[in-house]
Every structure is written in C-alpha cells, then in structure tokens.
Amino acid sequence: MTPSLEIGNGNWAVKSDSLLGYKTIDGKYYPREIGVTRATTATRINADGLVELTPYNLLTWSEEFDNAAWNRIALGLVSNDATAPNGTLTADKITPDTTTAQHQIRQLSFSYNALTSYTYSVYFKPNGYNAIVMRMAGATAFGTSFGIVVKFDASTMVTTIIDGAPTTTFTSVGNGWYRCSITATTVAAQSAQAIPIYPNNWDPYAGDGTSGIYIWGAQLVEGTEPLDYLPTTDRLDIARIDYSTGEAALLVEPQRTNQYTKSEDFNGWSSKTLVTTTADYSISPSGILNADRLQFTGSGFLHNAIAQVSATQYTVSCYAKRNDSGTQSVGFFVNGTGTVDSAWSLTNEWQRFTYTYTASNSSQTGIAGLVGADVSVFGFQREVGSNATSYIPTTSASVTRNQDVISKTGISDLIGQSEGTVFVEFFYKNNFTELLNIQNTTSSFLMRTRIGQVGTNILSTIYANGGSFPLHPNYTLTPNSINKICIVYNYANKTTKLFANGVFVGSTVGTNAYPTTLQDRIGLGNFAGDSTESRFNIFNVFKTQLTDAECIALTTL
C-alpha cells in the first residue's frame, strides 16, 4: 500500500514556484516537485500562531545577485562561483573594481513601516577581503544619519556599528562561511530605500581588482530574529504551510480582494464618531507593535468610507481583544447603521471575528461600540464572498490575493491509467470546496471531487469525462474538523467507490466513456471558481485499486 505520489504527511518543503511531493521505493524518498502558482504574496498562520507574510523573506532573488533586482556599483560579479552553506554551487563572488568609490550591491526601493522591527541577514565568505558592511538605508525610518550601518570583520570576529543602534549576530556556519545579521526598529515609515552590501569597507576606496568576498542567501524579515533562511526568486509563488488548525497543512484558497484600505491603520480611517484611536498601542497577532486601540466615549463608530454594492454578499473580518476586564459592547456595523450589527465575544486574547451579510444599500461598513468599550484591533478586511479567507494587508489601496493553484503535469507514470485510488486528509470548514481533480493530457477531467455543491457539508459529486457521477448515499462531512476520504476508480467498468472517515459510503457506475488519452495531471483545491479554502494534511495517489479493508483502515479517524 505504497503511494506512487505523496504530498504532506508531515513532510513539507517549499520554495519559489514549487512544493515538494515525493514517492518512496524500498524505503527511499524520491522528490517530485508540485507546481505552485499565485503571482501575489499572501499570509498564513505560522508555527508560533502568528499572522505572517508568505514568504517572510522580503527580498527578491535572494541567491541570484546577478539578477536585475540587485543594483551593482563599482564592482564585478561572478555567479555560482563557490559552494554555498547549503552545499550547492550557488554562491556569487563580488569583486570591487579599481575606482575610488563606495563599492556595493543593493536592492532598491524597499518601504519600511513605522514602529516595526526588521532583521537583515546575509551569508558571506572572505575571498581576499575579510569584511562585509551591511546597511538598512533610511535616515527617516531609523532616526539616524545613514540608517543602520554595521561592519563585520571575519579576521578578528569584531562587529563595528557605524550608524544607528542595532543588535547584531555574527555566526560561523562552517567551511569559512559566516551569517551576519542586523536588527533595528523604525521610528517612522519611509519608502524607496536601498538594502546594500559593501565588500571590505563602507568608506570609498580603490579595490585591487582581484580581492573580494563571496555572498549568498540575503534575507530581510519583520521581527527581531534572523529566522531560518528562506530562498526567494520573485517572492510570488510560494506555497503556504498553515498552522491555524494546530498542525501543518497546505492552505489553498480562491482569489479574494480586501476592499478596505488602511487595514492596520485605524487611526487613519476617515470617519470617527465618539471614539478615540491610539496607533500602535499593543502587540498584534503578527507579533509586532502595530495593533491600534479604540476607546468609545459614547455610542460611537468608525469607518473608512469604502462604499459597498447593494445586493452583494460580503464577509467582514477583524482581529480584536479587550484591553481591560470590563464588559465590552463592540463589533461590526454594516449597511451604514453605525450601531453594532454583529457583536464580538471579546476576551483578553486575540480572536478573529467574522460576519457575512448581504448589502442592502451602498453605504458603509465599520466598527461600532458603546461608551466604555476599550479594545485593540488589527487587520480589518471586507471581501466579496460567503466566508472569510486569510488576512490580506492593505495600505493606501485595496489588495487582491490571487488564487492558489497547486498542480502537477507530466506525471502519467504516477497515475493509474486503468485503475487507481486517491486518498486525502484535510481540514474542512463549512463551505463549498473543490477538493481535488485528475485530468488527462487534453485537460478533460477524469475526476473532480466537491463538497457542498448539492447540500451543506455533503461530499457527493464526482465528474468524469463530462458526466456527473453522484455517489449514493450522500455522505455528510463533519465541519471544522479533520476528514479523510478515499476514492477508488476503475476505467474499464466505469465504477467509482467512495470511503469517508472509516465508512464505505457507496459506489456508482458511470454512463460516459472514460478518456482514452493519458491521465497526466493532478490538482488540489479551487478549480471551480469561488470555492472556499482547503487545508490539506495528506494527499496520496495509488496506481492500483486499494481493497475495501485498506480504504477503511486508511480513512479511519
């Protein structure tokens, strides 16, 4: 009962554009990369329970310093010239030229948030020169002359702070490599700032044309720790391993837009009545000092003048907690009422509150409260749809997070061409979900499994080659919990069996002929428009039909 392809099961590894799946032969693992496409950043809940941007490395092309994202001044570069700390031939050599200049390589136009801690790190190895200078430019952001500037000298293991008051780390990682990091907290927001690296020295000097350093693995993160290094290319197509259910799961969501600008800047909302706002009052669910305080001096409200469309279904969401032990009467208002339409059951711990409604007019949505209410808030979101998806941060404009597309083509050798079994363990919330599909080389669907299409929580419909194959009796899944299902198929006799949570649900015989071309593609989640999120713990493909007993054992909770 060894799968031909397995994804997850506690083995999660991600990089730009792919997620690591694998097959096992005689106990050995053979990786098969699964494609990931989203073309936007997104958020997840990390292993510490914090809201985190994915990927958390804010720099692009973190190992490819020859990319146009890195601007070079008065130095030469040879890419993939040395073995990097991870054992691959991906480290780049930078060599200052013979002109008198501030020799540097840098990413441009990074924007800092106010009152936020950032940690910048890079790996370097001497190659004639023994030192590296790192800088987070931004005089306004850090309240200094040049931003944060620090020199690390590997010959003496001395760290010299040139400007600012950062904390630093300087660690040998073996084979002559060091990881250097600088951490500082901004005092103000500042846009379009550079993130430079200087070989040997910060002051202008003339290089000898041969001495330089090796660099690899640049990373900039929010927070006071360097974090495990996460490689990036364009930062856009990174799978999200989410811990919101308490264990690692692959989060797959449809496209959504947070229409609400200034989602973390309640102090900057355009309309406030009988409410006092204090910016950056408490540590938010992201672990950063950027949650705002709301104190209601009467029956008041606040909103940001973002109109809605009548007769459209919306879901609003917001993180909130109370700031004292008193009774709090505060929550969402919709349709311009200015009074609480959906009250929050607040505690002194952060919770994310959601409310779904149909707009009756084109008026405003926001937060309302009664006199005495004193709460911290973070991450306001309004999206079109019947459920709240992961948080989408905004500043001056609405932001769209694209659909997650998790798929793999060119794997006909891993899919049973005459029979097979698919197993999936997933966390199901309570909304319509497209769970999985198998397609042939002409993109015709052999199989599409959906939840909730013919009834709430009902796992009932499999499409095959243009035909609809209802499985009877229908099986009602348990919402907000882990579920396990197996689908066993046989092309020759057009039969399909369904097993769910340790129970044989039923079988069906189709009427359409199965595709004659190779079955060559698998996909996970969201292949049917605006379905809700899926959280996959395990996805297995078997090239043969498992027995009823094996399927029952595999799906038993």
N, C-alpha and C positions, 0 to 999 in steps of 0.2 A: 504494500500500500504506500509506495513512494511516489510523490507527485512529480510530474515532468516539469512543472514550474511552480515555485512558491514565492509569495511576497509576504513579508512581515513575519509573524510568529515570533516577535521579539527581536528580529534581526532587521534593523532599519539602518540604511546608509543612503545619504542623499548628496548630490552635487548638482551643479548647474545643468539643467535640461534632462536630468535622469534620476531614477530611483532604482536601487539595486534589488532585483529579483535574483533567484538562483534555482538551480536544480542540483540534486545530490545523486552521486553514483558511487556505490561502495563506501558510503560514509564521507565522501569528499564533496566539497561545495564548488560548483561551477557557476560564476556570476552570469546573469543575463540582465542587462540594463533595460529598464522600462522607461519609456519616454514621458516627460512631464512638460506641459505647455500651459502657461498662464499669461505671460507677457506683461505682468504687473507684479509689484510686491504685494504682500498680504500679511496678516497677523495670525498668530497661533497662541495657545496657552503652553508655556514651556514646562519642563520637568519640575521647576520650582513653583508652578502655579501662577506665573506672571504672564501678562499680555506682552508679547514680543513680536517685533517685526521680523518677517521671513524674507530674505535671510538677514540675520542680525549683523553681518559684516556690511557696513555701509559703503565700503569701497568697491568699485567695479574692477574686473580684470586683476585680481589680487596676486596672481603669479605671472602675469604676462605684461612685463614692464615695457615691452616693445609695442604694445597696443597704443593707439592714438589717445586713449583716455589718460595716458601718462605723458606729460609735457617734459621734455629734456632741455636743460640749459647748460651749455659748455661741457658736455661730456658725451662719450660714446657708450654704446651698449651692445653686448653680445648675448643673445637669448639662449637659454638652455645650454649653458656652458659649464655647469657644475652640478654635482649631485646635491639635491636639496635635503633638508632634515627628514623628509618622509621617504628618502631612498630613491626618488625618481630624478631623472636628468631634466630638471625644470628650473634650476636656479639661474639667474641672469647676472652677468658681470657688467658693472658700470665703472668707467674709467674717465676721470676728469681730463680735459684737454689742456694744452699748454697756455691758454689765455688766462689772464688775471680776472677772475670772476667768482661769484657765488655759484659754484658747480652744484646742480641739483636736478632731481627728478621729482615730479609732483603731479597730483591730481588737482584740478581746478574746480572752483565754483561749488564747494560744499557749504551747506547752510546749517548754522548752529541754532538750536532752540535756546531760549532763556532758561537760566537756573537748572541746567541739565549737566550731569557728569558724562564725560566722554573719555574713552581709553583708546589710544592709538598704539599699535604694536607692529613690529616687523622683525623678521629674522635676517641677520647679517653675518658675514664671514670675512675676515681680513684677506686681502689679496694685494699686498704691498702697502696699503694703508690699514691702520689698526682701529680707526674710529669711525663713528657714524653720528650725525646730528639729525635729530627728529624735531619737527615743528608742526604745531597746530596753529596756523596763522589765524589772526583775528584779534586785533587790539581792542576793539569794542567788546567782543564776546567775552574776553578774559580780563579786561581792565588792565592791560599791560601795554608796553611799547610795541612789542612784536608778536604778541600771542604767547604760546608756550614753546620754549626752545630748550632742548636738553642734548648734551653730548655724552656719548658712551664710548669709553676707550678700552678696548679688549686687552691691550698690552699691560694695563695697570688695574683693570676692573674698577676704574673710578668713573663715577657719574657726576657730571658738572651741569648744574642748572644755569642756563644763560639768561632766561627771562621767564617770569611767572613763578608760581609756587605749586608745581605739580608734585604728585607722588610718582615714584618710578619703580620699575623692576628691571633687573639685568641678570639673565639666567643663561648659563651654558647648557646647551641641549645635545652636545656631542659632536664629534668629527669637526671641531673648530667652529661650530655654529653657535650663535647667541640669539636669544629672543629678548628684545628691548621693548619696554612699554612706558608710556607717559599717560597720566590721568589728571584731569583738571575739570573744574565745574565752571560753567559760564555764568556771567553776571548779567548778560543781555543777549538777545537774539542778534545774529549777524549772518548775512547771506554772501554767497560768491567768494568764499575764502579757500585758499590753497592748503594742501596737505603735503608738504615737501619732505624729502630725504636728501641730506647733504653728505657725500662721502668725505671723510677726513676732517673737515672743518667747516664752521659756519661763516667765518670771515673770508673775504675774497683772497684768493691765492692762485698761483700758476702751477698746474699739475705738470708732472714729467711725461705724461702721455702713455705711461705703462702701468703705474700704480693705481689701484682702485680697490673695490670691495665687491663681494657677491651679496645679492639681496633676494629675498623670497618671502612670500606669504604676508603681504601687508594687510592689516585689518584695523578698522575703526568701528567701535561699538559704543552704544549708550551704556553707562554704568561705570562702576569703579573697579572692575576686574577686566583683564585682557580677554577672557573667555577662551574656550578651545578654538583653535584656528578653523575657520570655515572658508574654503576656497570659493571664489565667485568668478563669473565671466560678466554677463550684463546684469546680473542680480535678479532677473525677472522670472525665470522658470525653475524655481526651487520647490520641491515637494514639501508639504507641511506635516511634520510628525507632531501631533497634538496630544496634550495630556489632560484635556478638560474632563475626561471621564475617569481619570485616575491612573490610566496606563497608556502607553504609547500606541497611537493609532494614526493611520493615514487619513487626513482630512481632505475631502473632495467636495467642492461647493460650486454652485452656479454663479454666473455673473451677477453682481449687485452693485448699486451706487449708493453711497452715503450722500444724500442731498444736502445735509446740514453742514454748512461751513463752520469753522472755528469749533470743531468738535471737542477740543480740550480747553478752549479759551472762553469760559462762561463770563469772565469779566469783560470780554469784548463783544458780548451779544448786544444787539441794537436796542432792545426794549426791556426795561426793568421797572417794575412797579412794586413798591413796598418790599423790596428785597435788596440786601447789601451783599456784594460779591467780594471775595478776597482771593486773589490769584495765588496759585502755588502754595496752598495752605497745608497740604498733607501729602504723604507718600501715596501715590496712585496704585492701581492694580498692575502697572508696568514696573513698579519698584523705584520710581523716580518721583522727586518732589514736584509734581505738576498737577495735582488734583486741586480744584477750587472749592472754596467754602461759600455756601448760601445761607444767609440769616434773614428770615422773614420777619419784618417788623409789623406786618399786618396780613390780611388775606391778599397775598400778592402773587405775582407770576413774572416769568421772564421768557423771552423767545428771541429768535434771531431773524425774524422777518423773511422766512423761507416759505413761500406760498405752496399750497398743495393743490391737487386737481380733484374736483368733485367726482364722486362715484368710483374713485380709485382705492384699492386696498393697500394700506400701508402697515408697516411694523416699525414702531419706535423702540429704542433700547437705550439704556444708560446704566453705568456703574454708579452705585451710591452707598453711603453708610452714614449713620448719625454720628454727630460729634460729641454728644453727651448721653446721659441715660434717660432723658426725658421722653415723653410721648411725642412722636413726630407725626404730623399730618402733612404729607408732601407726596407728589407723584406727577405723572404726565397729565397735561391737558391737551385736548385735540379739538379740532373744528372751531378754534378761536374762543372757547368758553372762558378761559382764564381761571377756571376753577378745576379742582382735582377730578379727573375722569377715571384715573386708574391709580389707586394709592399704592405706595411701596411699603412692604413689611420690613422696615429697617431694623438693623442691628448695628453693633459697633464693628462688624466685619464687612468687607466689600462683598456686594452681590451685584449681579447684572439683572436688571429688571426689564421686562419686555411687555409690549402691549400692541395687539393687532386690531385695526379698526378700518372702517370704510369711510372715507371723507364725505361729508355732507355739504361741504362748501369749499371755497378756495382760500380759506383763512389760515390761521397759524397753528402750529403745534409747539409745545414747550414744556416748562416745568412750573407747577403751581404749588403753593403751600399756605398754611395758616400761620398766624402770629406765633412766634416762639420756635418754629421749626428751624433747626440748625444742622445742616448736612454737608458732607463732602461729596462732590460729583466728579465724574470723569467719563469721557468717551460717549458723547451723545450721538445717536445715529437714527436717521429715518430713511427707510428703503421701501421700495415698492415690492410687495410680496406678502405671503401669509405667515412668514416666520422670520426670526432674527438670524442673520448669518454672522460670521466672525466680524469683529470690530474693524472698521475702515477709518483710519485717522484722516482728518481734513484740516486745512488752514484757511486760505482765502477763497477756495473754490471747492465744489463738490468733487468727489474722487470715486472712480469706478475700479473695482477689483474684478478682473476677468475670470471667466470660468476655468476651473482646474480641469485639464484633460490628461488623464492617466491612461496610456495605451501603449501597445507594442505590436508592431507589424513584423513580418518576416519570420514568424515562429510556427510555420506549419508543422515543423518537426516536433513541436511540443504539444500540439493539439491532436487528440484522437480524430482521425479522418473518417472512421466508420462508426465509432462509439467513443464514449468518454464520460467523465464526471467532473463537475465543478463544485468546489466547496468554498464557502465564505463565512467568516466570523466577523460580525460588525455590530456597532452600537447604533440602534435605531431610535430616533427621537419620537416623532409623532406626525410626520408629514409625508407627502408624496415624495418618493425617491426612486430614481432609476439606479439599480444596484450594479448590474454587470451586463456585458454583451460579448458575443463571439461573432466575428464577421469573416466572410470569405474574401478572396483576392479582388472581387469586383465590388466589395463593400456592401453586399447584401447580408442582412442579419440572419445568421442561423439561430441566434438566441438573444432575447432581451428580457431581463427579469426586472419587474417593477413591484413597488409596494404602494398601496393606497390608491391605485388608479381606479379600481372598481369598488372601493369602500375603504373607510378609515382603517389603517393598520393591516389591511388584507394583502397577503402575498399570494397573487393569484394568476398572473398572466405571463406567459412566455410566448414571444413571437418567433416564428420560424419561417424563413423564406417567404415572407409576405403574408403568412397566415397567422391567425391568433389562436393560441393553444391554451384555453383556460384549464387550470388544474382544479379538480374537484375531489374531495370537498375543499372549499377555500380554507386557508389557514390564517388565523388572526395572530399577528406577532405581538409581543409584549413591548409597548413603547418605553422609551427612556431606560433601556437595558440592553445587555448583550444578547444577540440571537445568532444561531448557527443554522445554515441551510446547505443541503446537498442537492444538486440536480444531476440526474443520470440520464444520458440520451443514447439513442441507437438510431443511426441514419437509415439502416436497411428497412426496419419496420416502422419508422417514424414515431417511436414511442419516447415519452419523457416521464420520468419519475421525480417526485419531489419529496424530500425529507427535511423536517424542520424541528430543531430543538429536541432531538431524540425520538421523533414520531414520524412514521410513514404517512405522509399526507394524502397521496393519491398518484394516479398515473393517467396519461391521456395518449390517444393515438391521433396524430395529425392527419390533415387531408392534403396538404401541399407536398410536392416533391421537395426533398432536401437539395441544396445547391450541389452541383457536380464539381465545381471548382474547389481548390484547396481552401480549407479553413485556416486563416493566416493571421488573424488579429484578435487581440483581447482588449477590452476596455473596462474601466472601473468608474461607475457613477456618472450622473449628469449628462446623459446622452438623449434627453428628452425635454429640452427647454428648461423652464424654471423649476426644476425639481430641487428639493432641499439638500442639505449636506448629508454625506455619508462618512462614517468613520470606520475604516477597515482595520481589523486586527490581523486577519489572515486571509489570503486568497490563494487557493490551490487549484491546479489543473492536473487531471489524470488522463492518460491516454486510453484507459480501459474503463469498463463499467465496474464500479465497486458493487459488492453484494449488498443486499438489504441490511444484513447484520453489520457490515462495515460502515455503511452510511448512518445507521442508528447510533453506533458507537462514536463516530466522528462528530455527530451533531448533538450528542447528549451534553447538556449544560453541567 
